[in-house]
Each structure stands twice: as C-alpha cells, then as structure tokens.
C-alpha cells in the first residue's frame, strides 16, 4: 500500500476491502503497530479512528514495522544497506586495532597480555566473578576459623 506495506496492486483489493483483508490476515501485527505508534486499537476503526486514517497509516508504515516485517521480512541485502551490522563490525575492528597496539608495545617482552574485547551489549560479559565480593571485617574471623585456619 505504500513504502512499507504493499497492497492495492497485484490482485490485492484496495481501499476498505483491502484493509479488511489485511486485518483478517495480519491483524495482530497491525494491532501492534497501531498500539505502539498511535495508541489506537483495531476496535477503534470506524469510530475514533476513521477507515481513511487507517488506510493512510498502513500506506505509510516504515519498512521496520511489525506489519511490514510480517508481509515481507527484511532481506540480508537490506540489513547491510541499512547498517544493521555496523556496530558489530566496528567492535571487531576496535579489538583488532587494540590487539595490534598491545602486540607492538610488548615486542621483545616475555609478558603477553591480551586485549580485553570491546563490550558488546548483545553478548554476555566474559568476566568471571568468584564469590560474592569481599568479606566484611566483622565476619572475617568466623570465616577464617570455619576454613580450619586458626590465628596465632
């Protein structure tokens, strides 16, 4: 019907009949887009939300909307063109550059520290925590004695 959702062409009914068919086939996705973008629901169509307004709404949905994704998912080519992979590539590039600097800086040294990877919000942190932290001073004596170590 527009940029994001195709309809009204290629054998699909247009106008209100096309909207009714769209609601029958993809009602949940359309309801989600309506709720998240306008606060209307499908039950508001014909009352607070005129059919014409719904038609214009559907005609101008962005390519990333739930309805657009359900009708025609984004292809890999589109993901590359939109820059979906840019953050991951930049994080990998950052890690390579830092590792190179560390390798150059430690040339001739026996110590071979490794670069800590750039934090990626989509991955779990690689750091491990042993225990729950430091033991408060007031509990140290009891802990020390419980492990078979007696103070002299």
C-alpha positions in Angstrom: 0.0 0.0 0.0 3.0 2.3 0.3 6.6 2.2 1.2 6.3 -0.4 3.9 3.3 -2.4 3.1 2.3 -3.4 -0.4 -1.3 -3.8 -1.3 -4.0 -2.4 -3.6 -1.9 -3.8 -6.5 -1.1 -7.2 -7.9 -4.5 -8.8 -7.3 -5.0 -7.4 -3.8 -8.1 -5.5 -3.1 -7.7 -1.8 -2.4 -9.5 0.6 -0.1 -11.6 -0.6 2.8 -12.0 -4.1 1.3 -8.2 -4.3 1.2 -7.9 -3.2 4.8 -10.5 -5.8 5.9 -8.5 -8.5 4.1 -5.3 -7.1 5.7 -6.9 -7.2 9.1 -8.0 -10.8 8.6 -4.6 -11.9 7.5 -2.3 -9.8 9.6 -4.5 -8.3 12.4 -2.0 -9.0 15.3 0.9 -7.2 13.5 -1.3 -4.3 12.5 -2.7 -4.0 16.1 0.8 -3.9 17.5 1.8 -1.1 15.1 -1.3 0.8 15.9 -0.8 0.5 19.7 2.9 1.3 19.6 2.7 4.2 17.2 -0.7 5.8 17.8 -2.3 4.3 20.9 -5.3 3.2 18.8 -6.6 -0.3 18.6 -8.4 -2.1 15.8 -11.6 -1.9 17.7 -11.4 2.0 17.3 -11.6 1.7 13.5 -14.8 3.1 12.2 -15.3 5.2 15.4 -12.4 7.2 16.9 -10.1 6.0 14.1 -11.7 6.5 10.7 -11.2 3.9 7.9 -9.4 6.6 5.8 -7.0 7.3 8.6 -6.2 3.6 9.0 -5.6 3.4 5.2 -3.2 6.3 5.3 -1.5 4.8 8.4 -1.0 1.4 6.7 0.2 3.1 3.5 3.0 4.9 5.3 4.2 2.3 7.7 8.0 2.2 7.9 9.8 -0.8 6.5 10.7 -1.9 10.0 7.1 -2.0 11.3 5.7 -5.3 12.5 3.2 -5.5 9.7 5.8 -4.8 7.0 8.1 -7.5 8.6 5.3 -10.0 8.6 4.3 -9.4 5.0 7.9 -9.1 3.6 10.8 -9.7 6.1 13.9 -7.6 5.6 16.5 -9.4 3.4 20.2 -9.7 4.2 20.9 -7.1 1.4 18.6 -4.6 3.1 20.2 -5.3 6.5 23.6 -4.4 5.0 22.3 -1.4 3.3 20.6 -0.1 6.5 23.8 -0.6 8.5 22.4 -3.3 10.9 25.9 -4.9 11.1 27.9 -1.7 11.5 28.2 -1.9 15.3 29.4 -5.5 15.3 32.0 -4.7 12.6 33.3 -1.6 14.4 33.6 -3.6 17.7 35.6 -6.3 15.9 37.8 -3.7 14.2 38.4 -2.0 17.5 39.5 -5.3 19.1 41.9 -5.9 16.2 43.5 -2.5 16.4 43.9 -2.6 20.2 45.4 -6.1 19.9 47.9 -4.8 17.3 48.9 -1.9 19.6 49.4 -4.2 22.5 51.5 -6.6 20.4 53.7 -3.8 19.2 54.1 -2.4 22.7 55.1 -5.7 24.1 57.5 -6.6 21.4 60.5 -8.4 22.9 58.8 -8.8 26.2 58.1 -12.2 27.8 54.8 -10.9 29.0 52.0 -11.4 26.5 48.8 -9.7 27.8 45.7 -9.9 25.7 43.4 -7.1 24.9 40.1 -7.0 26.7 37.3 -7.2 24.0 35.2 -4.1 23.4 31.9 -4.6 25.3 29.1 -5.7 23.1 25.6 -5.2 24.6 24.2 -8.2 22.7 26.8 -10.6 24.3 27.2 -11.8 27.9 30.2 -10.3 29.7 33.2 -12.6 29.6 34.4 -11.6 33.1 34.1 -14.2 35.9 33.4 -13.3 39.5 34.5 -15.7 42.2 32.4 -15.4 45.3 30.2 -12.6 46.3 32.8 -10.0 47.0 34.9 -9.1 50.0 34.0 -10.4 53.4 33.2 -7.7 55.9 35.7 -7.3 58.7 33.2 -8.3 61.3 32.6 -11.7 59.6 36.3 -12.4 58.7 37.2 -14.2 62.0 34.3 -16.6 61.7 35.1 -17.3 58.0 38.8 -17.8 58.7 38.0 -20.2 61.6 35.5 -22.1 59.5 38.1 -23.0 57.0 40.4 -24.6 59.5 42.8 -21.7 59.9 43.4 -20.5 63.4 45.1 -17.3 64.2 48.2 -17.5 66.3 
